[in-house]
């Protein structure tokens, strides 16, 4: 989590840095997430999710593999909100 605070230490807003769009168990999916601070107020989160099916022997079916890339851009406003 990325959290912004006011000058008295009170939380203003928070942003989850890990999206887990493919699920978190890893059985039929895996992926990576990257966060880039592009400037003082710009944040970019890139999630790459790989999904696949398994056969009756629990082996990954290679032809079923799919990759999805999700890019989310955020700005931190002067008020501390994303």
C-alpha positions as CSV (number, residue, x, y, z in Angstrom):
1,X,0.0,0.0,0.0
2,X,1.1,3.5,-0.8
3,X,-0.4,5.9,1.8
4,X,-0.5,9.7,1.9
5,X,-0.7,11.6,5.2
6,X,-1.4,15.2,6.2
7,X,1.0,17.2,8.3
8,X,-0.6,15.9,11.5
9,X,0.0,12.3,10.5
10,X,-3.6,11.5,9.6
11,X,-4.1,9.2,6.6
12,X,-5.5,11.0,3.5
13,X,-5.7,8.2,0.9
14,X,-4.2,4.9,0.0
15,X,-3.4,3.0,-3.2
16,X,-3.0,-0.8,-3.5
17,X,0.3,-1.5,-5.3
18,X,-0.5,-5.1,-6.1
19,X,-3.6,-5.7,-8.2
20,X,-3.6,-9.5,-8.5
21,X,-6.0,-9.5,-11.5
22,X,-5.3,-13.1,-12.3
23,X,-5.9,-14.3,-8.7
24,X,-3.4,-15.1,-6.0
25,X,-3.3,-18.9,-6.0
26,X,-1.0,-19.4,-9.0
27,X,-2.7,-22.6,-10.0
28,X,-4.0,-21.4,-13.4
29,X,-2.3,-18.0,-13.5
30,X,0.8,-16.2,-12.5
31,X,2.1,-12.7,-13.1
32,X,4.2,-9.7,-12.1
33,X,3.5,-6.2,-11.0
34,X,5.8,-3.2,-11.3
35,X,5.4,0.3,-9.9
36,X,7.2,3.3,-11.4
37,X,7.3,6.7,-9.8
38,X,7.4,8.8,-13.0
39,X,7.7,12.1,-11.2
40,X,6.9,13.6,-7.8
41,X,3.2,13.1,-8.4
42,X,2.9,10.5,-11.2
43,X,2.7,6.8,-10.5
44,X,2.3,4.0,-13.0
45,X,1.4,0.4,-12.1
46,X,1.9,-2.3,-14.7
47,X,0.5,-5.8,-14.1
48,X,1.3,-8.7,-16.4
49,X,-1.0,-11.7,-16.0
50,X,-0.4,-15.1,-17.6
51,X,-3.3,-17.5,-17.6
52,X,-3.4,-21.1,-18.7
53,X,-5.5,-24.3,-18.5
54,X,-4.3,-27.7,-17.2
55,X,-4.9,-31.2,-18.6
56,X,-6.1,-34.3,-16.7
57,X,-2.5,-34.9,-15.6
58,X,-2.3,-31.4,-14.2
59,X,0.2,-30.3,-16.8
60,X,-0.1,-26.8,-18.4
61,X,-1.6,-26.9,-21.9
62,X,0.8,-24.7,-23.7
63,X,-1.6,-23.7,-26.4
64,X,-4.0,-22.3,-23.8
65,X,-1.5,-19.7,-22.5
66,X,-2.7,-16.0,-22.6
67,X,-1.0,-12.9,-21.5
68,X,-2.7,-9.7,-20.5
69,X,-0.9,-6.4,-19.6
70,X,-2.8,-3.9,-17.5
71,X,-1.3,-0.4,-17.1
72,X,-2.8,2.0,-14.6
73,X,-1.7,5.6,-14.2
74,X,-2.3,7.7,-11.0
75,X,-1.6,11.2,-9.9
76,X,-1.2,12.4,-6.4
77,X,-3.2,15.7,-6.1
78,X,-2.2,18.7,-4.0
79,X,-4.8,17.4,-1.5
80,X,-2.9,14.1,-1.2
81,X,-5.5,12.0,-2.9
82,X,-4.8,9.6,-5.7
